[in-house]
């Protein structure tokens, strides 16, 4: 059973032509009918006009949410800056494992902050969070890539285990 698409499309064209001209023009909506952020329009099952259904709309940020965004961002930023001053030897062995764990913490903290800022529509904080994640990836790459043979800039930093 295949459909005759030419006939189906001809029916649709006929229905469109039968509509009055003003029905094909978009009608301005009153200001009270403007959908909220996160709202999506969908057609009614009976074939009526599209209606706005609010799904997952985010309310305006309250002081509590803003404080949560700032706190998470400052925590991630503190971890990212703090790892630059790593006090232990990170050339090989357990020191390297601890350093890479701290770098993983930078990536996780930045990701945690990025998810939170995305959910609460905080654009500037989200950009900073993504920059923290990128910084963590760069720190990890600086230690891992020479050891896997991709970048051999410093031959003394190419061992995983101390001799």
C-alpha positions in Angstrom: 0.0 0.0 0.0 1.9 3.0 -1.2 0.4 6.5 -1.1 -0.2 8.6 -4.1 1.7 11.6 -3.1 0.7 13.7 -6.1 -3.0 13.3 -5.1 -2.2 14.0 -1.4 -0.3 17.2 -2.3 -3.1 18.3 -4.7 -5.6 18.0 -1.8 -3.4 20.1 0.4 -3.0 22.8 -2.3 -6.8 22.9 -2.8 -7.3 23.4 1.0 -4.8 26.2 1.1 -6.4 27.9 -1.9 -9.8 27.7 -0.2 -8.6 29.8 2.8 -9.4 33.5 2.8 -6.4 35.8 2.3 -6.5 37.2 5.9 -6.4 33.7 7.3 -2.9 33.2 5.8 -1.6 36.3 7.3 -0.2 36.1 10.9 -2.3 37.9 13.4 -0.6 40.1 16.0 -1.0 38.7 19.5 -1.7 40.8 22.6 1.2 41.4 24.9 -0.3 39.1 27.5 -0.1 36.2 25.1 3.6 36.4 24.6 5.1 33.0 25.6 7.5 32.8 28.5 11.2 31.7 28.2 11.3 28.0 27.4 7.7 27.9 26.1 7.0 25.9 23.0 4.0 26.1 20.6 2.2 23.0 19.6 -1.0 22.3 17.7 -4.0 20.9 19.4 -5.0 17.3 18.6 -8.4 18.6 17.1 -6.5 20.6 14.5 -7.2 23.9 16.2 -4.8 26.9 16.3 -1.4 26.4 17.9 -1.3 27.1 21.6 1.6 28.0 23.8 2.5 25.3 26.4 5.1 26.2 29.0 7.5 23.4 29.4 10.6 23.8 31.5 10.3 27.6 31.7 12.9 29.1 34.0 11.7 31.8 36.4 13.7 34.9 36.8 16.8 34.4 38.9 16.2 35.1 42.5 18.9 36.2 45.0 19.3 32.6 46.1 20.0 31.4 42.6 22.4 34.2 41.8 24.3 33.5 45.0 24.5 29.8 44.0 25.8 30.7 40.6 28.5 33.0 42.1 29.5 30.5 44.8 29.9 27.6 42.3 31.8 29.9 39.9 34.1 31.2 42.6 34.8 27.6 43.8 35.7 26.4 40.3 37.8 29.5 39.7 39.6 29.0 43.0 40.4 25.4 42.1 41.6 26.5 38.7 43.9 29.2 40.1 45.1 27.0 43.0 46.3 24.2 40.8 48.7 26.6 39.2 50.5 26.8 42.5 50.8 23.0 43.0 53.3 22.6 45.8 54.4 19.0 45.2 56.7 17.4 42.6 54.5 16.4 39.6 57.2 14.9 37.4 56.3 11.2 37.9 54.7 8.7 40.2 52.3 9.5 43.0 53.0 13.3 42.7 51.9 13.1 39.1 48.8 11.1 39.9 47.9 13.7 42.6 48.4 16.6 40.2 46.3 14.9 37.5 43.6 14.2 40.1 43.6 17.9 40.9 43.4 18.8 37.2 40.5 16.5 36.9 39.0 18.4 39.8 39.4 21.6 37.9 37.6 20.1 34.9 34.8 18.7 37.1 34.3 22.0 39.0 34.2 23.9 35.8 31.7 21.5 34.3 29.6 21.6 37.4 29.6 25.4 37.3 28.8 25.3 33.5 25.8 23.0 34.0 24.5 25.2 36.8 25.0 28.5 34.8 23.4 27.0 31.7 20.3 25.9 33.6 19.9 29.3 35.2 20.6 31.3 32.0 23.6 33.1 33.3 25.5 33.8 30.1 28.6 35.6 31.4 29.2 33.1 34.2 28.7 30.2 31.7 31.5 31.6 29.5 33.8 31.7 32.5 32.8 28.2 33.4 33.6 26.9 29.9 37.0 28.7 30.1 37.7 26.9 33.3 37.0 23.6 31.7 39.2 24.5 28.8 42.0 25.5 31.2 41.7 22.2 33.0 41.9 20.3 29.7 45.0 22.3 28.7 46.7 21.5 32.0 45.9 17.8 31.6 47.2 17.9 28.0 50.5 19.5 29.0 51.2 16.5 31.3 49.6 13.7 29.4 50.6 14.3 25.7 54.4 14.2 26.2 54.0 10.9 28.1 51.9 9.2 25.4 54.4 10.2 22.7 52.4 13.0 21.0 54.4 16.0 22.1 58.0 15.5 23.2 59.1 19.0 24.2 60.9 18.1 27.4 62.5 14.6 27.6 62.7 14.7 31.4 58.9 14.9 31.7 58.0 11.8 29.7 57.9 9.2 32.4 54.8 8.0 34.3 56.6 6.1 37.0 59.7 7.4 38.8 62.9 5.4 38.4 
